Amino acid sequence: MNILVFTLATERYAIPLAETRRIIGAVAVTRLPGSPAAVEGVVDVQGTLTPVFDLRRRFGLPARPIGPDDHFILAAAKRRTALLHVDRVEAVAEADGKKVAAGADVVVGALPVSGVAQLEEGLVLIHDLEAFLTQAESEALDVALAEAAERQRESRA
């Protein structure tokens, strides 16, 4: 299993490489009224309003503003494409499937983690993009995105 490893504060996380579309330098984010607290806002990615997920908030880490050295990971799961705001992308790594424990077996609580991989540098929590938002949060985000897209269309007319 190939994973993209990134850092938040002093912690290391990853997402499956198959969900990664590209890595970009962080840019200014536009606030999205009505969106869940776990969404920092939106960024226009090639004409599409794309939500920016606040991983620090979801993982209970101290908040901090977007910095010039931060990265956004454009990631796509089954239901949604989003930008993941991370401190730094480290590398692509290969996780031995035999050394990946299911997230439920290792992580306590409601963290959106699908597994824990043992790499040479230590353990990495594998982020589950599908489980990042609850159903209610996902529905609220859909409404907020639709309203923002409508406002965008009206301003162009």
Secondary structure, DSSP 8 states (H G I E B T S, - for coil): -EEEEEEETTEEEEEEGGGEEEEEE----B--TT--TTEEEEEEETTEEEEEEEHHHHTT-------TT-EEEEEE-SS-EEEEEESEEEEEEE--GGGEEEHHHH--SS--EEEEEEETTEEEEEE-GGGSS-HHHHHHHHHHHHHHHHHHHHHH-
